[in-house]
C-alpha cells in the first residue's frame, strides 16, 4: 500500500513538473519573440497561482496583465498545461489589426510554431462573423469577438488549446 501511495505521489509530481518545464520553455521562447515584436516580456516570478474551477476541474494561471490585454495559461484537470488564453481589451485598436494585444497574439502564435497567416485570417473571420477557428500542428485556435455592444470590456478572446 505504501508503495502504491508513493507511486501515485511521484506521478502527480512528475505531471506538475512537466507542466512547469513546458511553461518555462514557452516563457523563454515568448520572451525572445517579445523583444522582436515589441511586446512586454513574461516574468515567471510574477505569474499568479493556478486557480482551479471545481465544476470543470480546469486551472487558470495568470501570466501577464495590463490595461490592454492579459494572458493566462490553461490547465486540464487542474494540473496539465493545456493551452493559453488571450483577452484583448476593447480600448485597444485590435479591429485595425494593431495594438499591444494584437501583437501579443502574434507572439504567442510564433512561440507555438504556428503560421501567422492562418492566425491573421482566423482573426479577420472573427471580426466579420463574431467567431473564428482553425486547427494547426496540434493546436485549436479559436477567436470570439463580442462586438461593440458595450456589455463587456472584452474586445477579442483568443484560445490556443492543445488538441
GIQUI-V23144 format. One record per residue. N is the residue number from 1. RES is the residue in three letters. PHI is phi in radians with two decimals (* if undefined). Layout:
N,RES,PHI / N,RES,PHI
This chain:
1,UNK,* / 2,UNK,-1.06 / 3,UNK,-1.13 / 4,UNK,-1.09 / 5,UNK,-1.08 / 6,UNK,-1.04 / 7,UNK,-1.10 / 8,UNK,-1.11 / 9,UNK,-1.10 / 10,UNK,-1.12 / 11,UNK,-1.11 / 12,UNK,-1.14 / 13,UNK,-1.09 / 14,UNK,-1.10 / 15,UNK,-1.08 / 16,UNK,-1.15 / 17,UNK,-1.11 / 18,UNK,-1.07 / 19,UNK,-1.08 / 20,UNK,-1.15 / 21,UNK,-1.06 / 22,UNK,-1.12 / 23,UNK,-1.18 / 24,UNK,-1.08 / 25,UNK,-1.13 / 26,UNK,-1.03 / 27,UNK,-1.07 / 28,UNK,-1.06 / 29,UNK,-1.13 / 30,UNK,-1.04 / 31,UNK,-1.13 / 32,UNK,-1.12 / 33,UNK,-1.21 / 34,UNK,-0.99 / 35,UNK,-1.07 / 36,UNK,-1.26 / 37,UNK,-1.62 / 38,UNK,1.02 / 39,UNK,-2.14 / 40,UNK,-1.04 / 41,UNK,-1.29 / 42,UNK,-1.54 / 43,UNK,-2.01 / 44,UNK,-0.99 / 45,UNK,-1.14 / 46,UNK,-1.77 / 47,UNK,-1.13 / 48,UNK,-1.30 / 49,UNK,-1.32 / 50,UNK,-1.29 / 51,UNK,-1.79 / 52,UNK,-1.77 / 53,UNK,-1.61 / 54,UNK,-1.13 / 55,UNK,-1.08 / 56,UNK,-1.78 / 57,UNK,0.97 / 58,UNK,-1.72 / 59,UNK,-2.05 / 60,UNK,-2.28 / 61,UNK,-2.35 / 62,UNK,-1.27 / 63,UNK,-1.77 / 64,UNK,-2.77 / 65,UNK,-2.58 / 66,UNK,-2.52 / 67,UNK,-1.22 / 68,UNK,-1.59 / 69,UNK,-2.92 / 70,UNK,-2.46 / 71,UNK,-2.18 / 72,UNK,-2.09 / 73,UNK,-1.58 / 74,UNK,-1.97 / 75,UNK,-2.20 / 76,UNK,-1.37 / 77,UNK,0.98 / 78,UNK,1.30 / 79,UNK,-2.33 / 80,UNK,-1.60 / 81,UNK,-0.99 / 82,UNK,-2.12 / 83,UNK,2.69 / 84,UNK,-2.39 / 85,UNK,-2.35 / 86,UNK,-2.08 / 87,UNK,-2.16 / 88,UNK,-1.76 / 89,UNK,-1.22 / 90,UNK,-1.24 / 91,UNK,-1.32 / 92,UNK,-1.39 / 93,UNK,-1.45 / 94,UNK,-1.12 / 95,UNK,-1.22 / 96,UNK,-1.71 / 97,UNK,1.03 / 98,UNK,-2.46 / 99,UNK,1.74 / 100,UNK,-1.10 / 101,UNK,-1.12 / 102,UNK,-1.07 / 103,UNK,-1.13 / 104,UNK,-1.10 / 105,UNK,-1.07 / 106,UNK,-1.11 / 107,UNK,-1.14 / 108,UNK,-1.10 / 109,UNK,-1.00 / 110,UNK,-1.12 / 111,UNK,-1.08 / 112,UNK,-1.41 / 113,UNK,1.32 / 114,UNK,-1.73 / 115,UNK,-1.38 / 116,UNK,-1.13 / 117,UNK,-1.09 / 118,UNK,-1.11 / 119,UNK,-1.09 / 120,UNK,-1.10 / 121,UNK,-1.13 / 122,UNK,-1.10 / 123,UNK,-1.10 / 124,UNK,-1.11 / 125,UNK,-1.07 / 126,UNK,-1.10 / 127,UNK,-1.11 / 128,UNK,-1.56 / 129,UNK,-2.03 / 130,UNK,1.61 / 131,UNK,-2.56 / 132,UNK,-2.65 / 133,UNK,-2.78 / 134,UNK,-2.67 / 135,UNK,-2.14 / 136,UNK,-2.67 / 137,UNK,0.80 / 138,UNK,1.45 / 139,UNK,-2.14 / 140,UNK,-1.77 / 141,UNK,-1.85 / 142,UNK,-2.14 / 143,UNK,-2.15 / 144,UNK,-2.29 / 145,UNK,-2.06 / 146,UNK,-1.15 / 147,UNK,1.51 / 148,UNK,-1.73 / 149,UNK,-1.15 / 150,UNK,1.44 / 151,UNK,-1.22 / 152,UNK,-2.39 / 153,UNK,-1.52 / 154,UNK,-1.38 / 155,UNK,-1.63 / 156,UNK,-2.56 / 157,UNK,-2.02 / 158,UNK,-2.26 / 159,UNK,-1.97 / 160,UNK,-2.07 / 161,UNK,-1.85 / 162,UNK,-1.17 / 163,UNK,-1.42
